Amino acid sequence: MQTLDDWLADRREALKATGRERVTSFERAAEALPTYLAALELTDLGPMVGSPLSPNVLREVRLGDGSVAVLKLIGEPQHAEAATLAAWTAHRVPCAPLLDHGVGAHAPDVTHLLLGKVSGVELLHTEMAAATEQVVRLFHQAHLTPPAGVARLQDFLRPKLDDAVRVWHEAGLPSPDSVLHVLEDPAIEPVLLHGDAVGFNLLRSGDELALIDPAGVCGPAEFDAARWVARCLAVTGPSALTGLTETALSADPSLSRRLFDVCVAVELVIEVRHRTTSPHVFLSIGAPAQTFTADTRQLAEAVAHRLTGSG
């Protein structure tokens, strides 16, 4: 098994390309790991599988009673994820249950989450579309009254959308400027969202699914299903949008078609930005290479259609 020092060195190297801020956050969390293991009386069992570009420290640990759990250290103060998981745990939503949480409990500016270990494997991108009905029903179960400490979806998305709009303009794509305002409708009744709906944030064990790594945000219930559907298109291509939309809306009849279409457009603005700047990422997960450029243009046109129709 890889030693802790080697694992930390590999993670630092991988994170260098993501910017100094993320490296600093990781280093703060990594330096605090021995302190938290001792203070919480945990035995380190090794790294958890996760994104090599995440600035968080994620370790499998053994508790004093012999059970296995997950320790997540975040190198900055953060309450939103814990607030989300606490609400889901209390309402028996299938998720990684929150066992303990604190900000700065044993090291300044470090957030820790101690989570129950959930068995299962992440969904691959190629498996996402087929799981849409089950996933949307799980999202419906998770859409609770927002607890204190979670962010508004529009505040969470704004930096990503600002950057995406800039990339669209530079690429000569039709302007999606109105996307910056569509989530500000005061009539929208916010619910607790997962916020980062994608296959690697769900674990499948047999016929059951469990949620992990929520973004800690609240907003329209339509957003989780819409983000899921939009991200499915990375592999299926744009032609699957209509069918996936009908599957999602049938799985949760409480969703508004109008708001769902708006939320699909919001996510596609971000997806098209990523397709424009990092096509290799999409090709590596199974995006059709021969039609990639045409598919990107078609997705941009779908955004324009949905934003125009949202008014």
Salt bridges, closest charged atoms under 4 A:
GLU13 OE1 - LYS16 NZ 3.15
GLU27 OE2 - ARG12 NE 3.68
GLU27 OE1 - ARG20 NH2 3.27
ASP44 OD2 - ARG59 NH2 2.79
GLU60 OE2 - LYS117 NZ 2.53
GLU81 OE2 - LYS72 NZ 2.95
ASP100 OD2 - HIS112 NE2 2.92
GLU133 OE2 - ARG137 NH2 2.79
ASP155 OD2 - ARG152 NE 2.92
ASP162 OD1 - ARG158 NH1 3.88
ASP163 OD1 - ARG166 NH2 2.54
ASP163 OD2 - ARG273 NE 2.65
GLU170 OE2 - ARG166 NH1 3.08
ASP177 OD1 - HIS169 NE2 3.11
ASP196 OD1 - ARG227 NH1 3.89
ASP196 OD1 - ARG231 NH1 2.76
ASP213 OD1 - LYS72 NZ 3.06
ASP224 OD2 - HIS143 NE2 2.90
GLU246 OE2 - ARG257 NH1 2.82
ASP252 OD2 - HIS140 ND1 3.10
ASP261 OD1 - ARG306 NE 3.80
GLU267 OE1 - ARG227 NE 2.57
GLU267 OE2 - ARG231 NE 3.34
GLU271 OE2 - ARG231 NE 3.79
